[in-house]
Structures are given as structure tokens and as C-alpha cells.
Amino acid sequence: MEDKLLEKEELQTLKDFRIKEENIILSFGQLSYQRVQLDEQEDDLLDFKKKFDQERSTFASTLTTKYGNGTIDIETGKITPTK
């Protein structure tokens, strides 16, 4: 059986498909890498939020101990005692 050759355009189409597939694979790799980075950022943000919540809770307890239970007007600082 005799070897046959593809037409130039057919060969180029196959090469283009290979390049496109390599680009898709590269894009999936980049996407996976970005997901890892986002997961790390999310973990950092959750840690920051936990620290923030603890600081806010501690400060609220400090204010409650000093001024008693009440509602604070954050604009004026006025404390209205809770009945």
C-alpha cells in the first residue's frame, strides 16, 4: 500500500487543532492555579474575620463593663441604657 499525503490545508488544520488543544490545557492549568490562590486568599480572609470578630467582641465586653448594657449612637457616642 502506498503512503498518501494530506493536502497542505488539511495538515495545517490538524496543526491548528493541536495548538488550540494545547492552549485549552494550559488555560485549565492556569485556572487550577488561580483556584489554589483564591482558596488561600479565602483562608486568610476567614482568619482575619475571626480575629476581627474576637476584637469586636472583646471591645463590646469592655464597653458593657464600663457603661452597662445599652445602645450606642455611633455618630454621637451617646449611650441609651437598655431597660
C-alpha positions, 0 to 999 in steps of 0.5 A: 500500500502506498503512503498518501499525503494530506493536502497542505490545508488539511495538515495545517488544520490538524496543526491548528487543532493541536495548538488550540488543544494545547492552549485549552490545557494550559488555560485549565492549568492556569485556572487550577492555579488561580483556584489554589490562590483564591482558596488561600486568599479565602483562608486568610480572609476567614482568619482575619474575620475571626480575629476581627470578630474576637476584637469586636467582641472583646471591645463590646465586653469592655464597653458593657463593663464600663457603661452597662448594657445599652445602645450606642449612637455611633455618630454621637457616642451617646449611650441609651441604657437598655431597660 
